[in-house]
Amino acid sequence: MKKHIIPLIFLVILIIIPPFLSGYMLRILTAVVMFATLTEAINIIAGYAGYPAFGNVVFFGMGAYVTAILMNHGFGFYLTLIPSIVTAVLFAVVIGFPVLRLRGHYFAIASLGVNVAVMEIVNNLKIAGAAEGLTLPLKKGANPHVVYTYFYYLFLVVLVLSVIFTIWLEKNRFGFGLRAIRVDEDGALAMGINTPLYKTLAWSYSAVFTALVGSIYAYWISYIDPETVFDPIISVKMFVMMLIGGASTVYGPLIGAVLLELIAEVVWSKFVNIHGIVLGAIIILTVILIPKGFLDLFTGGFSWRRLVQNIKENMI
Amino acid sequence: MKELLRVENLNAGYGDMQVLWDISLEVKEGEIVALVGSNGAGKTTFFRAITGLIKPYSGKVIYQGREITGTPAEKTVSLGIAMAPEGRHLFAGMTVEENLLMGAFHRKDRENVKKDLEWVYKIFPVLKERKKQLAGDMSGGEQQMCAIGRALMSNPKLLLIDELSLGLAPVIVDVLINVVKDIRDMGKTVLIVEQDVQVALEIADRGYVIETGKITYHGEAQKLLEMDEIKQAYLGI
């Protein structure tokens, strides 16, 4: 319980803060919360189960498109959430069955391929507006700030759900099984863990949260096209945030999301021309200096010896 | 003695590459049986076939009078067949105790799991000393003990050990030989696969010799040790 106190304090701050923020700041905070949830979701499959799902953005895009298509056919926003989840989970199960047999880099490449394939299909799908994308009905509110606050809270609810799920996962048999799969899948199999089932479930849970975020994103931005919502860069971002914060921990992904999103914002405004280089350098330095992520730095304490050891071990 | 496991005319392999040819073998309750042979003879494939890690082409695996051919691994464990896999496959990032508990993954009887944990610690006192240590940081012999202990945690009737002595110092091998005998005396049945023929036939009651996927000799372990063909081929005397 003790380790959840600080996060709870942060949660209270997050709940009461919107009225005090400018529209710009609220938009950044919303993006941080959104990416924190996506990262927490990819953490289930890539962190705990150790399957580098580089194509996880496919669920984000699916959620976004299911909501967009249904809302264009007169459904209310909340009614689109269940179909969005169901679509993502079905897809995770059907595609997971063959793709989750691959391990390591092969799985990463295959999941990336699946993402690109789905993007191309949507690019040619009449009902999804093909390459032109879809416009969603605008959310109505007294003023823009009310509307932005509404979306901020929506994202925050999903974030809290995903964190609660991950806390449960850490303590549960299921989470234990996933850890075993990550460390040694053959060993896990020999222990009688139904590895295909566990991997598929892990990817499905990951898909649920990713699709929910996708749905809210579509309504928030109110215009989507295949190139943006199936953008592999979003997957990469989730991955990097997870690694920077600390993979297979409850709060690591959140720290990663905050750091990278805020850094990206600062870098983007100060170094418009070279922001890619600066971000890349930060990522490389993190992986070399603190490979277990920032959370480890907070909980494990800082020591020069470990820093030097990390440099020695991780230099190419 | 009652028969615990019977394998009839088992053919198995990977895709087009058949490894095992008409393997027949029998294990009675309370026995230690050894399957010996050199590298590449098909010993590990045999284990994979009976524990359901691969599907055999043909033949039957009968366990406690019930056919279990092709039953997937997660089910064979709950039937009471536990495996200490070759190369140990410990969970390196987990502590020794967590590794042992992973062996009881499918079990619902938590009270008995606790008792069995104490029991395993009694068999391997060194594991109790190191229960908070990460499994990957232990010596090879300790890791092998941890792997056997982990297999015992599933409360098996039949314990399969793949390569007991591989890469271990002779002193450690002697310790493990005694432990395997103790485990048998506690009522478990042991099927061991081993490339060190001397070691295997010393522990075992009966032995099977496998060469390029076929059983060439079988019989009482003592008699096998005395056979000229085996002496020449495996013992170098």
Contacts between the chains, C-beta under 8 A, distances in Angstrom:
chain1	res1	chain2	res2	distance
A	173	B	105	7.3
A	176	B	102	7.2
A	176	B	105	7.4
A	177	B	105	6.7
A	179	B	91	7.4
A	179	B	93	7.5
A	179	B	94	7.1
A	180	B	91	5.5
A	180	B	94	7.8
A	180	B	102	5.7
A	180	B	105	7.7
A	183	B	91	4.3
A	183	B	92	5.7
A	183	B	93	5.2
A	183	B	94	6.8
A	184	B	89	4.9
A	184	B	90	7.2
A	184	B	91	5.6
A	184	B	92	7.2
A	186	B	85	6.7
A	186	B	89	5.4
A	187	B	85	6.7
A	187	B	88	8.0
A	187	B	89	3.2
A	187	B	90	6.7
A	187	B	91	6.1
A	188	B	91	7.9
A	188	B	102	7.9
A	189	B	53	6.5
A	189	B	73	5.2
A	189	B	74	7.6
A	190	B	51	7.4
A	190	B	53	7.7
A	190	B	73	6.8
A	190	B	77	7.9
A	190	B	83	4.9
A	190	B	85	4.8
A	190	B	89	6.2
A	191	B	77	6.8
A	191	B	102	5.3
A	191	B	103	6.0
A	191	B	105	5.2
A	191	B	106	7.9
A	191	B	150	7.3
A	191	B	154	7.4
A	192	B	73	6.5
A	192	B	74	4.8
A	192	B	75	7.8
A	192	B	76	7.5
A	192	B	77	2.8
A	192	B	78	6.2
A	192	B	105	6.0
A	192	B	106	4.6
A	192	B	154	6.7
A	193	B	74	6.3
A	193	B	105	5.8
A	193	B	106	7.9
A	194	B	72	7.6
A	194	B	74	4.2
A	195	B	74	7.9
